[in-house]
Amino acid sequence: MRGNRKLKDISSTPDDAAVILPIKGVHNRAFKGQPPMIPHKVKAKRISIKKNQCLECHIDENYEEVGTTQIHRSHFVNRAGEKLGRVSTLFYFCTQCHAQQFDRAPLVSIRFRR
């Protein structure tokens, strides 16, 4: 899968200049169930056990004022299906599912069909 690339090269961060920023703030999804892409740069945003800067703009209380997308209701449910008053720890680290879209060739060929 890696071809002739060294392991450290694959995990390198793409150049910020290659970030694709959409006109309307929403990327098309490549397959059903794909988490939405992040339509802005995230390099300066930090997510740690103590603080998640994504929540500052996307949490229920702020998203309308800031003009961003609200965190989906599915992110407020624990493993047992119980509704929570806060983002579940399962969904706290946003970038484990959501990613920026870069203008780069894929590392592995994509076979998804619409």
VEXSE-413139 format. One record per residue (C-alpha): residue number from 1; residue in one letter; x, y, z. Coordinates in Angstrom, 2 decimals. Example, Ala and Ser with C-alpha at 12.3 -4.5 7.8 and 13.67 -1.06 7.14 Angstrom:
% residues 2
n=1 | res=a | u=12.30 | v=-4.50 | w=7.80
n=2 | res=s | u=13.67 | v=-1.06 | w=7.14
END
This chain:
% residues 114
n=1 | res=m | u=0.00 | v=0.00 | w=0.00
n=2 | res=r | u=2.81 | v=2.38 | w=0.82
n=3 | res=g | u=4.75 | v=1.72 | w=-2.39
n=4 | res=n | u=8.28 | v=3.11 | w=-2.26
n=5 | res=r | u=7.43 | v=5.79 | w=0.33
n=6 | res=k | u=9.06 | v=5.69 | w=3.72
n=7 | res=l | u=6.74 | v=5.31 | w=6.69
n=8 | res=k | u=7.52 | v=8.80 | w=8.00
n=9 | res=d | u=6.61 | v=10.34 | w=4.62
n=10 | res=i | u=3.04 | v=8.99 | w=4.66
n=11 | res=s | u=2.20 | v=10.64 | w=7.97
n=12 | res=s | u=3.51 | v=14.04 | w=6.94
n=13 | res=t | u=1.00 | v=16.87 | w=7.10
n=14 | res=p | u=-0.08 | v=18.21 | w=3.70
n=15 | res=d | u=0.83 | v=21.81 | w=2.92
n=16 | res=d | u=-1.90 | v=24.27 | w=3.97
n=17 | res=a | u=-1.86 | v=25.70 | w=0.45
n=18 | res=a | u=-3.43 | v=22.46 | w=-0.81
n=19 | res=v | u=-6.54 | v=22.79 | w=1.42
n=20 | res=i | u=-9.70 | v=22.98 | w=-0.68
n=21 | res=l | u=-12.11 | v=25.51 | w=0.79
n=22 | res=p | u=-15.62 | v=25.12 | w=-0.68
n=23 | res=i | u=-17.73 | v=28.05 | w=-1.78
n=24 | res=k | u=-20.79 | v=27.08 | w=0.30
n=25 | res=g | u=-18.97 | v=25.40 | w=3.19
n=26 | res=v | u=-20.04 | v=21.85 | w=2.38
n=27 | res=h | u=-18.09 | v=19.13 | w=0.57
n=28 | res=n | u=-19.79 | v=16.38 | w=-1.39
n=29 | res=r | u=-19.49 | v=13.01 | w=0.32
n=30 | res=a | u=-17.68 | v=10.22 | w=-1.51
n=31 | res=f | u=-19.81 | v=7.45 | w=0.00
n=32 | res=k | u=-22.97 | v=6.99 | w=2.05
n=33 | res=g | u=-22.24 | v=7.44 | w=5.75
n=34 | res=q | u=-19.01 | v=9.39 | w=5.22
n=35 | res=p | u=-18.49 | v=11.95 | w=7.99
n=36 | res=p | u=-18.69 | v=15.50 | w=6.60
n=37 | res=m | u=-15.39 | v=17.05 | w=5.53
n=38 | res=i | u=-14.04 | v=20.05 | w=7.45
n=39 | res=p | u=-14.41 | v=23.11 | w=5.17
n=40 | res=h | u=-11.78 | v=25.25 | w=6.90
n=41 | res=k | u=-8.18 | v=25.06 | w=8.02
n=42 | res=v | u=-7.70 | v=23.29 | w=11.35
n=43 | res=k | u=-3.96 | v=23.63 | w=11.91
n=44 | res=a | u=-4.41 | v=26.19 | w=14.71
n=45 | res=k | u=-7.29 | v=24.29 | w=16.34
n=46 | res=r | u=-6.39 | v=22.09 | w=19.30
n=47 | res=i | u=-8.19 | v=19.07 | w=20.68
n=48 | res=s | u=-6.96 | v=17.64 | w=23.96
n=49 | res=i | u=-8.48 | v=15.87 | w=26.95
n=50 | res=k | u=-8.99 | v=19.26 | w=28.62
n=51 | res=k | u=-10.16 | v=21.39 | w=25.67
n=52 | res=n | u=-11.74 | v=20.95 | w=22.25
n=53 | res=q | u=-11.62 | v=24.17 | w=20.25
n=54 | res=c | u=-14.04 | v=22.76 | w=17.65
n=55 | res=l | u=-16.80 | v=22.95 | w=20.26
n=56 | res=e | u=-16.36 | v=26.72 | w=20.64
n=57 | res=c | u=-18.01 | v=27.25 | w=17.24
n=58 | res=h | u=-20.06 | v=24.09 | w=16.68
n=59 | res=i | u=-21.75 | v=23.56 | w=20.05
n=60 | res=d | u=-25.52 | v=24.18 | w=20.35
n=61 | res=e | u=-25.18 | v=27.53 | w=22.14
n=62 | res=n | u=-22.85 | v=29.13 | w=19.57
n=63 | res=y | u=-23.27 | v=27.64 | w=16.10
n=64 | res=e | u=-26.00 | v=30.02 | w=14.86
n=65 | res=e | u=-24.24 | v=33.16 | w=16.08
n=66 | res=v | u=-20.94 | v=32.08 | w=14.53
n=67 | res=g | u=-22.62 | v=30.77 | w=11.35
n=68 | res=t | u=-21.27 | v=27.22 | w=11.51
n=69 | res=t | u=-22.74 | v=23.73 | w=11.39
n=70 | res=q | u=-24.28 | v=22.36 | w=14.58
n=71 | res=i | u=-22.83 | v=19.16 | w=16.03
n=72 | res=h | u=-25.11 | v=16.29 | w=15.02
n=73 | res=r | u=-27.44 | v=14.86 | w=17.70
n=74 | res=s | u=-25.79 | v=11.45 | w=17.27
n=75 | res=h | u=-22.70 | v=12.87 | w=18.99
n=76 | res=f | u=-24.65 | v=13.30 | w=22.25
n=77 | res=v | u=-25.36 | v=9.60 | w=22.83
n=78 | res=n | u=-23.27 | v=7.08 | w=24.78
n=79 | res=r | u=-22.64 | v=3.41 | w=23.90
n=80 | res=a | u=-25.83 | v=2.36 | w=25.68
n=81 | res=g | u=-27.87 | v=4.75 | w=23.51
n=82 | res=e | u=-28.59 | v=7.12 | w=26.39
n=83 | res=k | u=-28.88 | v=10.82 | w=25.55
n=84 | res=l | u=-26.27 | v=13.05 | w=27.17
n=85 | res=g | u=-26.21 | v=16.79 | w=27.93
n=86 | res=r | u=-22.70 | v=17.07 | w=26.43
n=87 | res=v | u=-20.72 | v=15.62 | w=23.53
n=88 | res=s | u=-20.06 | v=11.92 | w=24.15
n=89 | res=t | u=-16.46 | v=10.89 | w=24.75
n=90 | res=l | u=-16.92 | v=8.62 | w=21.71
n=91 | res=f | u=-17.15 | v=11.70 | w=19.49
n=92 | res=y | u=-15.02 | v=14.21 | w=21.41
n=93 | res=f | u=-11.95 | v=13.94 | w=19.15
n=94 | res=c | u=-13.50 | v=15.33 | w=15.96
n=95 | res=t | u=-10.56 | v=14.73 | w=13.65
n=96 | res=q | u=-10.60 | v=10.97 | w=14.17
n=97 | res=c | u=-13.58 | v=10.94 | w=11.76
n=98 | res=h | u=-13.74 | v=14.41 | w=10.18
n=99 | res=a | u=-10.86 | v=15.62 | w=7.99
n=100 | res=q | u=-9.90 | v=18.54 | w=5.81
n=101 | res=q | u=-10.09 | v=18.00 | w=2.09
n=102 | res=f | u=-6.76 | v=18.38 | w=0.33
n=103 | res=d | u=-5.95 | v=18.64 | w=-3.34
n=104 | res=r | u=-3.61 | v=15.63 | w=-3.40
n=105 | res=a | u=-3.52 | v=12.28 | w=-5.11
n=106 | res=p | u=-4.83 | v=9.50 | w=-2.83
n=107 | res=l | u=-2.24 | v=7.19 | w=-1.27
n=108 | res=v | u=-4.42 | v=4.19 | w=-2.09
n=109 | res=s | u=-6.74 | v=3.86 | w=-5.08
n=110 | res=i | u=-10.37 | v=4.59 | w=-4.21
n=111 | res=r | u=-12.99 | v=2.12 | w=-5.46
n=112 | res=f | u=-16.15 | v=3.67 | w=-4.03
n=113 | res=r | u=-18.98 | v=4.06 | w=-6.53
n=114 | res=r | u=-21.88 | v=6.47 | w=-6.15
END
